Amino acid sequence: MTTASSVLVFLFISSSGAASTLKPVQVPYTRRLLLVSMDGFRWDYLEKMAPLPNFEKLARHGTRAEYINNTFMTSTFPTHYSIATGLYEESHGVVGNYMYDSLLNDTFEPGQNEGKWWRDGEPIWITTTKQRRKTGCVFFPGTEVKLQGLRPALWLPYEMHMPFRQRVDKIVDWFANEDIQFGTLYFHEPDESGHQFGPDSPEVERMVHEMDDILGYLLERMAAHGLDRSVNLIVTSDHGMTSKDMDKVVEIPRLVNMSLVENFVDNECVCHVFPAPGAEDAVFRALNGSGQPGMTTYRKEDMPDHWHYKNHRRIPPIILVMDEGWTCTLNKSGPWVNRKGNHGYDNRLMTMKPIFLAQGPDIRQARLPPFRSVDIYPLMCELLGVTPAPNNGSLRIAGRMLREPPAYSQGGSEARASLLLLCVFITYHSVSRS
């Protein structure tokens, strides 16, 4: 065997072995993280309503993603639980703000904290608690629920009227004096203002500036306690907001004989139809053949794969998906009809996209392309040094914001193997020429 051939064989064996035996680099992160959600904060508010000095400061010193690709049901409970679990709705089972479970013969609405509705997913505060990370939650959908026999070490029952600065003071106190390692902080604005006045209103612009002030107050309080040097911060949202057309409301009883419907769940933009036994075909024909503009009727099994919204028992046999600005309901005289803004529409719509920013000792200065809301869970687990529960997320894009991207991000070991094979090629030609 020639010298060149010997070198080639040796390096090829080395590169092959390296590709299969490389292990993740253990990165010394601070393992402290605060997750902040500002409900209904649409991605383009940051430009449309500038200047927003504290958001701009956060983006300048940390990472900003262009926007987040959230999950199909762009409503508060499903989207927040996807952030918390890294799972699509069909996996974690919180398939709407309102939902019916035929097995339980029960209906869910906001404020219900029984574990039976939430147990199909493992949220980050349970993952951390199981792995001996002390956790404190100042609100966030699901944090009041006892799961796997566990709760966060510190938590508060949701109180909408608790002042925003008081919420900030509480979570900062827990980080500074109770030594929590992971925390959540939730604000119901600018969502509430968006519903009442519409996303393009001066009232929403004022509220977005108020949320910028709240962010500034959070950054100030964290710095006052030295937490900016030890706690990573993620600021995100569940969904965006769009204008609602008062003339585009569809009353379902006008389209189908309701005696054929056993249960109807009104989520306004995506409505769930549970036909009576033996009536599914008749109900589908009536709705699908109605010619109703602004509404698409799907059978569960025909829901597009990209929505990840057909493989759970709480997803009904028939789903009504409304076009942007349209609403489906049983009765359009409800108190919500006069609201000027809404969300819950197709997650591919740009008006449904939320913000994402992050800053901290383990966060790079970076501008990232969009990534998915389900990617936030594995990102948080990486920063906290905990083993994630099974999830639909990835660090392929989100991992780029980390100070030292983990070796097991998609393409990590493959990239190392490719580098070694390149060395093989170069070395072989060098030896051949000599």
N, C-alpha and C positions, 0 to 999 in steps of 0.2 A: 504493500500500500504506500502511495506517495505521501510526502509530508503534508501537502495540501489536502489530500483526501482524509488523512488522519485528523487534521485540525477540523475539517468540515464535519466529520462524524462526531467528534468530541463535542463540538459546539451545538450540533443538532440535537444530540442526546441531552445536553445541558438545557437547551431552550425548551425541549419537549417536557422535561421534568419540571422546569420552572413554571410552565403554564399550568400544570396540574397541582403544584404544591405551594404556590404563593398563598400567603395568608394575609388577612386584613391588617393594616397598620393600626396599632392602638394609639389613637390620637388623644392627647391630654386635654380634653375640653373641660371647662369649668363645671359642667353638669348642673347648671342652674338656668332656668328658662321661665319667662313670662309670656303667655299667649293672650293677646288682646284682640277682641272682636268688636268692631263698630258696625252694627247691623245695617244692612242696606247701603253700604258705602261703595258706590259705583266707581269703577276704575278710572273713568275720565273726569271725575270731579276734581282730581288733583291738578289738572290743567285748566279745566273750564272755570274753576272758582279760585284760581291763583290770584294773589300770592297767599300761600299757606306756609309760613316760615318754618313751623316745626316739622311738618311732613317733609318739606324740602331739606331741612337739616338731617332728618332721619335717612332720607334717600342719599344725601351727599356723603354721609359717613358710614353708610352700610349698604345693604342690597335692596334694590327695588325690582320686582318683576313687572313686566308690561301689564299683565292682568292675570287672573286665575281662571282656568277652565273648571267651573264647578260642576256638580252633578245635575242630572236631568231635572229633578224636582227642586227648582230654585226657590224653595221656601225655607223659613227659618229653622225648623226642627230637623228636616232631612239633611240640609246642607251643613249645618253645624255638626251633626253627628257624623257626617262623612269626614269633616276636618278632624274630628276627635278620634275616629277609629281607622281612618284610611280605607274605608269600605264604601262601595256603591250602595245605593238604597236597597237594591235587591239582595244584598248580603247582610246589611245590618238591620234591616226590617223596619226602620222608621221611614215609611214611604210617603208621608205627607204630614202637614200640620194637623190634619184630621184623617183618621183611617179606621177601617173596620176589619176585624179579624173573625173570619167565619168559624175557625176552630175554637176560639175563646167565646164566640158569640158576644162580642163586646166592641165598643167604639172608643177610640182615643181622641182626645182633644187637648190643647195646651193646658198645662197645669197638672196633668196626671203623671205621677212619679212612681207608679208600680213597675217593678223590675220586669214583669212579663212583656212589656212593650219594648224594652231596651236591651234585653239580654243576648240578642243575636250578634252584637258587636262588643268589642272590648275597648272602651275609650282610654285615652292617654292617662287620665288620672287614676284609673284602675291598674293599668300597666305599671305605672310608677309606684303605686302603693304596694303592689304585689312584690316589687323588687326593692323594697325598703328605701324608697325615695319619699321624703315628706312632702305632702302636697296640700295646697290651699286654694280654694275656689271662691272668688267673689263673682258668682253667677256664671252661667254658660249652660245652654240646654243639655240636660242629662246629669248635671253634677249633684242634683238632689236625690238621685236614685241610688239605692243600695244594690250593688251588683256583685255576684260571686261572694256574697257575705261581707263586702268591703265598701267603705266610703273614703273620700279624702280625709286627711287628718283634721283639716279645718275647712269649713264650708258655711255658706249662708243660704237660707231659703230665699228664693227670688223676691225682691221688693222693687217694683218698677219705679217707685217714687224716691228711692234712696239717691241723694244728690251725687252727681258724678265725681266731684272732688272728694267726697267722703268715701266713695268706692276706691279711688286711687289711694287715699290715706290708709285704708284697711289693708290692701294687698301689699303696699310698701312696708307697712308695719310687720306684716307676717314674714316678709323676706328679711327684714332687718333684725327683728326681735324674736321671731319664732323659728328662724332658720329653715324655712321651707325651701325646697329645691325646684319645685315646679308650681306654677300658679296660673289661674285663668282670671280674666277681667273682662266683663261684658257690658256693653252700652247698647241701648235700644235705639239710638240715633246714629245716623240721620234717617233711619228707616221710618220712624213714626211721622216725621215731617214730610218725607217723600210720599207716604200714603195720603196724608191730609191735603197737601198743597200741590203735589206733582214735582217731578225731578228738576224741572227747569224754572222753578219758582224762586223769587227772592227769599222766601222763608227757608227753603232748603239751603240756599247759598249762605244765609246767616248761620244756620245750624252747622254746616260744614266748617265754617270759620270757628264756631264754638268748639267743635270737636278738635280742631287744630290747637285751640287754647288748652283743652284738656290734655292732649298729647304733650304739649309743652310743660304743663304742670306735672305730668307723670315723669317726664325726663328730668325735670328740676328736682323732684322729690327723690328719685333714684340716685341722682348725683350727690345730693345732700347726705345720703347714707352710704356713699361709696359703692352702691349697687351697680353703677354703670361699668365698673371694672370686673364684676363677677357674674352678672346676670345678663343672659342673652334675651333680646326682646323681639317678638314677632307681632306685627300689627296687620290684621287682615279683616275680611268680612265674609259673609255668607253668600251674598248675591248683590245685584244691582237694583235698578228701579226703572220703570218706563211709565209714560203717560197712559192713562186709561180713558177710553172713549165711552161716554155715558150712553151713546146710541148703539153700542155694540154689545148688548147683553142678551144672551140666549136663555129663555126659560125652557128647560127640558120637558116639562109636562105638555108643552105645545107640540112636541115632536114624537112622543111615545106614550102609549097607554101605561100609566104608572102602576096599574094593577099587575103588570108583568114584571115589575121591578121590586125585588125584595129589599134592597138597600141601595141608597144613593149617598155618596160622600162628596160634599161640596167643597172643593179646594179652589174654586173660582177659575183658575187657568188650566188645571188638569183635574177633571172630575172622574170619579170612580163609579161604575155602574155594576151592581150585582143583580143579575136577572133572577127571577123566581125559577124554581126547578122546572126544567123543560122549556123555558122561554128564551134561552139565549139567542137562538137563531132569529126569532121574531123581533126581539129587542134590537139586535144588531141591524137587521134589515130596515127597521123603522128609522133608526138614527143615521145609519150610513146612507140610506136612500132619501133622506129628507131634503137634500140639496141646500142645507143650511150653510151659508157662507161663514168663514172665520172659524170653522170647526172641522177637525179630522177625527173620524171614529176608527179605533183600532181594536182588534181582538188581542188579548194578552200575548198570544204566541206570535203575533205579527209585529209587535213593537220592534223598531229598529235596534240592532245589536249595539250601536254606538251609545244608546241611552242607558244600557245596563238596567233595564227596568221591566223585567218580565219573570224573574225566577224566584219569586217569594209569594207565599200564600195570601199576603195582604194586598198584593196587586190584583185587581179584580179581573173578571173575564172580559170586560169591555172598558176601554179607557177613552175619554174625550179629551183631545189636546187642542187647545184654543190658539189661534193666531195672536200675535202681539196686539195688545190693546183690547181684545175681546174677552168676554166673561161668560161662563156657563153657571147656571144656578137653578134651583127649584122655584125661587120666588124673588123677582127683582125689586121687591119693595123692602128688602132687608136694609139695615142701617149702614152697611158698608157700601151701598151702591153709589153714593155720592162722593166716595173717595176719588181723588184725582190722579193717584199713582198706584202702581201695583207691580208685583213680581210673581214668580212662579211659572213663567213661560219657558219655552225651549232654551236649554242652557247654551245653545250655539249662538243665540242673539247677543250682540255686543252690549246691549243695554242690561243684560243679566250678569255681566262679568264684574267681579269685585277686585279690590286692591290687595296687594301684598307688599309689605316692607319689613325689613329685619335689620337689627343693629346689635352689636355686642362684642365682647372679647373674642368670640369664636366665629364672627361673621366678617367676610371680606367686603371690600368696597366693590360693588358689581352692579351691572344692569343685566337682568336675565330676560330671556324670552318667556312667554307664558308657560306655566306648568299646571298640573291638576290639583284640585283641592285634596284629593286622596293622597297626594305626595307629601302633604304637610305632616301627617302622622309619622312616617318613617324618618322624616327630617328631625322632628322633635325627639324621637327615640334615640337617634344618633347623637344629638346634642346633649341628651341626658344620660347617655351611656347605659341604656336599658335595652333588653331584647324585645323587639316588637312582636305583638301578636300577629297571626296571619292577616294580611291586608292586600289591597289592590294597588298600593302605592309604589313609587320608585324614586331613587335618588339620582336618576340619570341627568335631570336638569336641576332640580332643587339642591342636589349635593354640591353644585358648583359654587354656592355661596359660602360653603364652609371653609374655614381657614386652611385646613388640609383635607381635601375631599377624601372620603374613605376609600380604601382599596377595593371594596366590594361593590362600588357603584358599577352600573352596567358598563362593560367594556374595560374594566380595570385590569384583570389578569390577562385578558386577550391583548390589551395594548402592550403589556410587558412582554408577552410571548412574541408579538410582532416585532418589538424592538430588538429582542435577542436574535430573531431570525434575520433581521437586517444586519446585525453584527456578523452573523454567519456569512452572509453574502459578501460583505466588505472584506472580512478576514480571508476568505477563500481566494478572492481575486488578488489580495495583497501577497499572500503566500505563493500563489501561482506565478505572479510576475517575478518574485525573487528567486 
